[in-house]
Amino acid sequence: MFTQADYDKLNQIMEESPEKKELLSRLLETHRMEISSISHELRNPLTLVYSTLQLIESRHPEVLAYEHWETMRCDIEYMNQLLQELSAYNNCERLTFETIHTINFLKLQVLSFAASLDDTNIEFTSRIEPGLPDICGDRLKLRQILLNLLGNARDAVSSDSDSLSTPPLITFHARTEDRFLLITIKDNGCGILPEQMDTIFNPFVTYKKNGTGLGLAIAHRIASAHGGRLTVSSEPGIMTEFTLLLPI
């Protein structure tokens, strides 16, 4: 599996000449097809196993009390999630472009996320500057980035809520700057350690319990595929801020 640094180097090499670009494009496409094939072949029998477990549970409810049954069920669900995210990571650069009304699109995302916090003590504030221009992008994949970043922020303040000296807080701010749409998502959770920053966007690198290590890798690649960037800054124990830049 290529790391984000590997992809960046390949893109640099591809810009050197049309011949290198064509050769490496074919190599990357072959690489993606192989991952898709492996993921597909694993997902089919795993789906059958999970369906069988559900059938056993419906016919023999007593198995729910068996030792290790719930652990086995959770492990299968985790493997299924991992394969789904692997497929998503593999298809990050396959975009369906359309014109997106930025303000309406962002309002839908923040309202949906705010609704998910109803039963928590997390304070969520959003600021979407008026007059934001429309952008061209893949609506579903941009939504995937935002939900991933907001979800990570929620996890960060939730897991650290007992040790926070201030109430758990998440902020969302959208604005324009130098022909870019800037979206920042900030939280006052546990933060990211300096030694973790260099690998935070690499696939299968996670510092979160039960994480697959693909969420941020997917978000970073989708941003790059749009001609944008995803950056992060953090002060451990104080705050973490992700900034998504998308060309207008």
C-alpha angles and dihedrals in degrees: 000000000000118000122224089258089055091053091048091053092047091052090051091051091047090059092058096077142346090246093056091045093053094046095047092043089057090046092052092046090052089048091052092048091052092051091047091051093049092046092049094049092050096044096056098060091038090056090051091050091050092048089051091052090052090049092051090049092051093050098036109029090173090077088074087074094052117113113259094008094114091044091054091049092050091049092054091048089050092051090050091050090048092053091048092052091045089056090048091050091049092053099042094115096050100095134179105208124210137153109270123201094225101204096048091044094051094044090056091052096048093044091051092049093045089054090055089059096056094108096043136079092235116127112218124188127179133191120188110182115231120250098030109168124238117264134206114235151110104293096201095047094045088051088051091056094050095046090049094051094044091047091051090050090051091050091048095054094038095053091047100037095111093057098042115112089203130042114279108271135188123182130193122196128177123187142137129256130171096343092314132110107227121201118182125190115190133180136179095224132122096302131213123285118240092242090056097053097082093057102033093107097043118110117260092014110124136159094184126095111255091004121144095212092233104092098082092036089056092047092049094050094046090052091050092048088057091053090254139106140239115209135175137203126182144176109201111242092009115058149328124210127189119193123199115198118194125179116245 
